[in-house]
Amino acid sequence: MKYIILQRANPQDRRKAKWYATPLLERRVRQAELTGQLTESLGIRYGIVRKIIQVFLEAVVRHLLAGRSVCLRPLGTLRISFTSDGMEEPERVTPDMIRDMKIVITPDKLLKEQLSNLHFELHEDPAAAASSPHESVVEMMPRAYPRASQPWL
């Protein structure tokens, strides 16, 4: 896996910046490409595979939003995580104190082993660092799933 080196400011003191290794995401593989690969591997029509994937992903989202973890071997287990403000008495903890919600993926044992054997290589092209797609999933969600097509809401 290739990485680049980027300078980032310290959130506590913006004047102090440090250099960090950052993954170079060579490209984003979209659902259409995965669907095409499955279509070729399984010999099933593209539209059928696309519908199966869509229904599967909607089911995963429904389970996550219902507070369940979802095991997707060999990838791992997905769950929702969040934090809240701390209070001295439990009855003072309220839902409006919940923040920093995110999806956590705990890698499956085999994937964890593969991660520990991953080889890293510095990518020397500075132009690649500027064009690297570092868009968060949260930023992508409104475009990927317009509100009307979110059956889990």
Salt bridges, closest charged atoms under 4 A:
ASP13 OD1 - ARG15 NE 3.10
ASP13 OD2 - LYS16 NZ 3.98
GLU33 OE2 - ARG27 NH2 2.74
ASP85 OD1 - ARG99 NH1 2.65
GLU89 OE1 - ARG92 NH1 3.93
ASP100 OD2 - ARG99 NE 3.64
ASP108 OD1 - ARG73 NE 3.22
GLU135 OE1 - ARG28 NH1 3.61
GLU135 OE2 - ARG143 NH2 2.39
